[in-house]
């Protein structure tokens, strides 16, 4: 069984910064795949050119897969 990996995709759509959380078995997501996830999450059938500044952040921690990135979190020990 492959492990699910989480990614946060940040982007700008219609001059509004947004982000989505994606879970997949893939080890990485390309910018084109990220654009597909974005259009799907907004119910857009065609890929609009007004999606810009796409950034993909992997959020997979084998000891604690629910950890989210952020400067406010303290490091956790092994479970």
C-alpha positions in Angstrom: 0.0 0.0 0.0 1.4 3.4 -1.0 1.5 6.1 1.5 -0.6 9.3 1.0 1.4 12.4 0.8 0.0 15.9 1.4 0.8 19.0 -0.6 -0.3 22.6 -0.1 -0.7 24.4 -3.4 -0.6 28.2 -3.1 -1.6 30.3 -6.1 -3.2 33.6 -7.2 -6.6 33.4 -8.9 -8.2 36.6 -10.1 -5.7 38.7 -8.1 -6.7 36.8 -4.9 -4.1 34.6 -3.0 -5.5 31.2 -2.3 -4.4 27.7 -1.4 -5.6 24.1 -1.5 -4.6 21.0 0.4 -4.1 17.9 -1.8 -3.5 14.3 -0.8 -1.9 11.9 -3.4 0.3 8.9 -3.6 2.7 10.7 -5.9 6.0 11.8 -4.5 5.9 15.1 -6.3 3.3 17.3 -8.1 4.2 19.2 -11.3 3.0 22.7 -11.9 0.7 21.4 -14.6 -0.8 18.8 -12.2 -1.2 21.6 -9.6 -3.1 23.7 -12.2 -5.4 20.7 -12.8 -6.1 20.4 -9.0 -6.8 24.1 -8.8 -9.3 24.2 -11.7 -11.0 21.0 -10.3 -11.3 22.6 -6.8 -13.0 25.7 -8.3 -15.2 23.7 -10.7 -13.5 25.4 -13.7 -13.6 23.3 -16.9 -10.9 25.2 -18.8 -7.6 26.2 -17.4 -7.7 30.0 -17.2 -4.6 32.0 -17.7 -5.4 34.1 -14.6 -4.0 31.4 -12.3 -0.5 32.6 -11.4 2.3 32.2 -8.9 1.7 28.5 -8.3 3.8 27.2 -5.4 3.8 23.5 -4.3 4.9 22.6 -0.8 5.2 19.0 0.3 3.9 18.3 3.8 4.8 14.7 4.5 6.3 13.7 7.8 6.6 10.0 8.3 6.4 10.2 12.1 3.4 12.5 12.1 1.6 12.9 8.8 -0.8 15.4 10.3 1.8 18.1 10.8 1.2 21.3 8.9 3.9 23.7 8.0 4.1 26.9 10.0 6.6 28.9 12.1 4.3 28.6 15.2 4.8 24.8 15.6 7.3 23.4 18.0 9.3 20.3 16.9 7.7 17.0 18.0 9.6 14.0 19.2 9.3 10.5 17.8 6.0 8.9 18.5 
